[in-house]
Amino acid sequence: MLNGIVVEPSVHFFEGVEKLLEIWFEDGDNGDYDLRKIPRTNWENLLKTVKCEIISFTKNDAIDAYVLSESSMFVSKNRWILKTCGSTTLLKSLKPLLELVPQYGFTEITDLFYSRKNFSRPELQSFPHRGFCEEVEYLDTLFEEGRSYCLGSINRECWYLYTFSKFKKEVSRPRKLDNSEPDQTIEILMQNLDNNVMCKFSKEKFSTGAEVTKATGIDKLLPDMEIDDFLFDPCGYSMNGIGDKGEYMTIHITPESNFSYVSFESNVSMNNYADLINRVIKTFKPGKFVVTIFANKSSPAYATIKELELEYTETTSWKRSDMQYCSFPLYNLLFAQYRQCS
């Protein structure tokens, strides 16, 4: 058993690299519309198409958070996030989702983001994830105005992105993300992790997720978060953290030395992410990592993410091997890769 998946001994590999899908829905005129009203049984049926299941759940007044057998799902009033690893078929969730949400008042997607790092073993994926071109073709059947991008080095380490935005012609009621509500996401994707750190995420070392969360200092990364964590048998770890205003944090760990992988993601609002990045890197001690930061025009990070990236290299022992900066109609995006200085 590996992160909830049974694997054959001859194919002892687990793809830690995750697929990430985030969708914003139009609020509509009816303030009662809320994705959190969708019953759990509906989410369970949807996740069957992805090949994963719910193993833990926590919530507050702003957000519902699900720990899955392969990563996490977050549901707030008009935003849905699904993040899955392994050989899951995440994009197959889209058609049942688009059939489900109109029953709860949502008939229009305003923004969609699908992203992932390049897979370590792409040949082990299933349709429609056997390559980014295939993923784009699948998404284009649903979203005529979608756009696809590749950041980083195509023949080495890269990060893929597909976006869709619905721009409304009428101006009497602006979209929610066009006004004063900040929105941002930071993702830190780590590989070649320190074995002394990774060995802690095992049933040989600890019995529960709560024990390893405290022992490794994960609980101190964003200390105001309410944490829901899970330690897999025999190894592997997932956690969700949620804050009172809808902030979330999620960490997923594949600790095996031959294909170790850790992902950190959060939507906490900061005007400088350098300290947070440093805390995460010191906790897990990767050999290399990728950072992506999305920020809309209302976010404190929107105008500063270039400076954040430059400052980080000046105050640490890490060397930037690649950096790209993109400007979309509503968002700025920073993509950067780092490796340890020799």
C-alpha positions in Angstrom: 0.0 0.0 0.0 1.4 3.4 -1.0 -0.5 6.6 -0.3 -3.7 4.6 -0.3 -2.9 2.7 -3.6 -2.0 -0.9 -3.9 1.0 -1.4 -6.2 2.7 -4.4 -7.6 6.2 -5.1 -6.2 7.6 -5.1 -9.8 6.2 -1.6 -10.3 7.2 0.0 -7.0 6.7 3.6 -8.1 4.2 6.3 -7.1 3.8 9.6 -9.0 3.9 12.3 -6.4 3.5 15.0 -9.0 0.0 16.3 -8.7 -2.6 17.6 -11.1 -4.3 20.7 -9.8 -7.7 22.1 -10.9 -9.3 25.3 -9.6 -12.6 26.6 -10.7 -14.5 29.8 -9.9 -18.2 29.9 -10.6 -20.3 33.0 -11.2 -22.1 34.0 -8.0 -25.4 34.8 -9.7 -28.1 37.1 -8.3 -29.3 34.6 -5.7 -27.1 34.9 -2.6 -28.2 31.4 -1.4 -26.0 29.7 -4.1 -23.3 27.8 -2.3 -21.2 24.9 -3.5 -20.9 23.7 0.1 -24.6 22.7 -0.1 -23.7 19.9 -2.4 -24.1 16.6 -0.4 -21.1 14.5 0.4 -22.5 11.6 -1.5 -22.4 13.7 -4.7 -18.7 14.5 -4.1 -18.0 10.8 -3.5 -19.6 9.8 -6.8 -17.7 12.5 -8.6 -14.4 11.4 -7.1 -15.0 7.8 -8.3 -14.4 9.1 -11.8 -11.0 10.4 -10.7 -10.1 7.1 -8.9 -9.8 8.5 -5.4 -11.9 8.7 -2.3 -12.5 10.9 0.9 -10.7 9.8 4.0 -11.1 12.8 6.3 -13.1 16.1 6.4 -13.0 19.4 8.3 -14.8 22.7 7.8 -15.4 26.1 9.2 -17.8 29.0 8.2 -15.8 29.8 5.1 -14.4 26.5 3.6 -14.8 22.8 3.5 -11.6 20.7 3.3 -11.4 17.0 2.3 -8.2 14.9 2.7 -8.4 12.3 -0.1 -6.7 9.0 -0.7 -4.7 10.9 -3.3 -4.3 14.6 -2.1 -7.1 17.1 -1.4 -10.3 18.8 -2.3 -11.5 22.3 -1.1 -15.0 23.7 -1.5 -16.0 27.2 -0.7 -19.1 29.3 -1.7 -18.2 29.6 -5.4 -14.7 28.1 -5.7 -13.8 24.4 -6.1 -10.3 23.0 -5.9 -9.2 19.4 -6.6 -5.6 18.2 -6.3 -4.7 14.6 -7.0 -1.5 12.6 -7.4 -0.6 9.1 -8.6 -2.4 7.9 -11.8 -5.7 9.6 -11.0 -7.8 10.9 -13.8 -8.5 14.4 -12.5 -9.9 15.9 -15.6 -12.6 13.2 -15.8 -14.2 15.1 -12.9 -15.2 18.0 -15.2 -18.1 16.6 -17.0 -19.9 15.2 -13.9 -19.1 18.5 -12.1 -20.6 20.6 -14.9 -23.7 18.4 -14.7 -23.9 18.7 -10.9 -23.4 22.4 -10.1 -26.4 23.7 -12.1 -28.6 21.9 -9.6 -27.3 24.2 -7.0 -27.6 27.4 -9.0 -24.3 27.7 -10.7 -24.5 27.8 -14.5 -21.3 29.6 -15.5 -17.6 29.2 -14.9 -15.8 32.5 -14.6 -12.2 31.3 -14.2 -10.5 27.9 -14.5 -6.9 26.9 -13.9 -5.4 23.5 -14.5 -1.7 23.0 -13.8 0.9 20.4 -13.0 4.6 19.9 -13.1 6.0 17.4 -15.6 5.5 13.8 -14.5 8.4 11.6 -13.5 6.8 8.6 -15.2 4.3 9.9 -17.8 4.0 6.5 -19.3 2.1 5.3 -16.2 -0.7 7.8 -16.6 -4.1 7.1 -18.2 -6.3 9.0 -20.6 -6.6 12.0 -20.7 -3.3 12.5 -18.8 -0.8 10.7 -21.0 0.6 14.0 -22.2 -0.1 17.7 -21.9 -1.2 17.9 -25.5 -3.8 15.3 -24.7 -4.9 17.2 -21.7 -5.3 20.4 -23.7 -7.3 18.6 -26.4 -9.6 17.2 -23.7 -10.1 20.6 -22.0 -10.7 22.3 -25.4 -13.7 20.1 -26.0 -15.3 21.8 -22.9 -13.8 25.3 -23.1 -13.6 26.9 -26.6 -11.6 29.9 -25.4 -9.1 28.0 -23.2 -5.3 28.9 -23.4 -2.4 26.6 -22.7 1.2 27.4 -21.6 4.4 25.7 -20.7 6.9 27.4 -18.3 10.4 26.2 -17.7 12.6 24.0 -19.9 10.5 21.7 -22.1 13.3 19.1 -22.3 14.0 19.2 -18.5 11.9 20.6 -15.7 8.7 22.4 -16.7 5.3 23.4 -15.4 2.1 23.3 -17.5 -0.9 25.6 -17.3 -4.3 25.7 -18.9 -6.5 28.7 -18.2 -10.0 29.8 -19.1 -11.7 33.1 -18.2 -15.2 34.2 -19.0 -15.4 38.0 -19.6 -18.9 39.3 -19.3 -20.1 42.1 -21.6 -22.4 43.7 -19.2 -20.9 46.2 -16.8 -23.8 46.7 -14.3 -22.6 43.9 -12.0 -18.8 43.3 -12.1 -17.3 39.9 -11.4 -16.3 39.2 -7.9 -12.6 38.8 -8.7 -12.6 42.2 -10.4 -13.3 44.1 -7.2 -11.6 44.4 -3.9 -11.3 40.7 -3.0 -7.7 39.6 -3.1 -6.9 36.2 -4.5 -3.5 34.5 -4.6 -1.9 31.0 -4.5 1.6 29.9 -3.8 2.8 26.4 -4.6 6.2 24.9 -3.7 7.0 21.6 -5.4 10.0 19.8 -4.0 12.0 16.8 -5.1 15.2 14.9 -4.0 14.2 15.3 -0.4 16.5 14.7 2.6 16.2 11.1 3.7 16.5 12.0 7.4 13.4 14.1 7.0 11.4 11.7 4.8 11.9 8.7 7.0 9.7 10.4 9.6 6.6 10.1 7.4 6.3 6.4 8.0 4.3 4.2 10.4 7.7 2.9 11.5 8.4 6.2 13.2 5.0 7.5 14.2 1.5 6.2 14.6 -0.7 9.2 13.6 -0.6 12.2 11.3 -0.8 14.5 14.3 2.4 13.1 15.8 4.4 13.6 12.6 2.9 17.0 12.0 4.2 18.2 15.4 7.5 16.4 15.2 8.4 17.8 11.9 7.3 21.4 12.6 4.6 21.4 9.9 2.2 22.9 12.5 4.5 26.0 12.7 4.5 26.8 9.0 1.2 28.7 9.2 0.4 28.4 12.9 -3.1 29.9 12.8 -4.4 27.0 10.6 -6.7 24.3 11.9 -5.0 21.1 10.8 -6.5 17.8 9.5 -3.7 15.3 8.8 -3.3 11.7 7.9 -0.3 9.3 7.9 -0.6 6.4 5.4 0.4 2.8 6.0 3.2 2.0 5.5 4.3 5.6 4.5 3.1 8.8 3.0 1.4 11.8 4.5 -1.3 14.4 3.6 -2.7 17.4 5.5 -5.1 20.2 5.0 -5.1 23.4 7.1 -7.9 26.0 7.1 -8.3 29.5 8.4 -11.3 31.5 9.5 -11.4 33.7 6.3 -11.2 30.8 3.8 -7.4 30.5 3.8 -6.1 27.0 3.2 -2.8 25.1 3.3 -2.2 21.7 2.0 0.9 19.4 2.0 1.3 16.0 0.4 4.4 13.8 0.8 5.7 10.8 -1.1 8.7 9.9 1.0 10.3 7.0 -0.8 14.0 7.8 -1.5 13.9 6.9 -5.2 11.0 9.2 -6.0 10.5 11.5 -3.0 8.2 14.4 -3.6 6.6 17.1 -1.4 4.1 19.7 -2.4 3.0 22.7 -0.4 0.2 25.0 -1.4 -1.7 27.9 0.2 -3.8 30.9 -0.6 -2.6 33.0 2.4 -2.3 36.7 1.5 1.2 38.1 1.9 3.1 41.0 0.3 6.4 39.0 0.7 6.5 35.2 0.5 10.3 34.9 1.0 10.0 34.0 4.7 7.3 31.4 4.1 9.3 29.8 1.3 12.3 29.6 3.6 10.3 28.0 6.4 9.0 25.3 4.0 12.4 24.6 2.5 14.1 24.3 5.9 11.3 21.9 7.0 11.7 19.4 4.1 15.3 20.0 2.8 14.8 19.3 -0.9 17.6 19.1 -3.4 15.6 21.2 -5.9 12.2 22.9 -6.0 9.8 24.9 -8.1 7.8 27.9 -6.9 4.7 29.3 -8.6 2.8 32.3 -7.3 -0.5 33.5 -8.8 -1.9 36.9 -7.6 -4.8 39.0 -8.8 -4.8 42.8 -9.0 -6.3 43.1 -5.5 -3.7 40.9 -3.9 -0.8 42.4 -1.9 1.5 40.1 -3.9 0.3 41.3 -7.3 2.9 44.0 -7.9 5.7 42.5 -5.8 6.2 38.9 -6.9 9.2 39.8 -9.1 10.9 41.4 -6.1 10.0 38.5 -3.9 11.8 36.1 -6.1 14.9 38.2 -6.5 15.1 38.8 -2.7 14.9 35.1 -2.0 18.0 34.3 -3.9 20.0 37.0 -2.2 19.3 35.9 1.3 19.6 32.1 1.0 22.1 29.5 -0.3 19.8 28.6 -3.3 20.5 29.5 -6.9 17.8 30.2 -9.4 18.1 28.0 -12.5 15.1 29.4 -14.3 12.5 32.2 -13.9 9.6 33.3 -15.9 7.0 36.0 -15.3 3.6 36.2 -17.0 0.8 38.8 -16.9 -2.7 37.7 -17.5 -5.8 40.0 -17.7 -6.6 39.5 -14.0 -3.5 37.8 -12.6 0.3 38.0 -12.5 2.2 34.7 -12.4 5.7 33.9 -11.2 7.4 30.6 -12.1 10.9 30.0 -10.6 13.2 26.9 -10.2 15.9 26.6 -7.6 18.8 24.3 -6.9 21.3 24.3 -4.1 24.5 26.3 -4.6 27.5 24.0 -5.0 
